[in-house]
Structure formats: structure tokens, C-alpha cells
Amino acid sequence: MPKKRGLYANIHAKRERIKRQKAAGKKPERMRKVGSKGAPTAKAFKAAAKTVKKKAKK
């Protein structure tokens, strides 16, 4: 079973979709407002921060 994508990966993917929709002249989907149903909570962001991979410094 493939590993689930994380919160930040989902946010990045949606931003890319919005960018492509704008470039195509379509009405883009929108990010959810803070506190609305289905939007990530502060608790979700804290949990995602604990699992983030550290980037190696060059």
C-alpha cells in the first residue's frame, strides 16, 4: 500500500493546481479559510512539523 502524502505535500499540490488553472484562464479552486470545515487545524500543522524531514545543509 502506498504511503499517504503529508499535509505540506497536499498544500503544495493544491497551490500548483491553482497556478495551472489561473494560467489556463479558468476559475481556480480556492484554499479553505482558517477554521472552516475540512481546513487543516493548528493541531494538524503541529503534528506535521514533528514528522518533517530535515534538509541537509550543503
NORNORFEN-V262893 format. One record per run of one state. SS is the DSSP state (@ for helix, = for strand, . for the rest). FROM is the first residue (numbers start at 1). LEN is the number of residues. If there is no record, write none. Layout:
<<SS/FROM/LEN> <SS/FROM/LEN>>
//
This chain:
<<./1/6> <@/7/17> <./24/18> <@/42/10> <./52/7>>
//
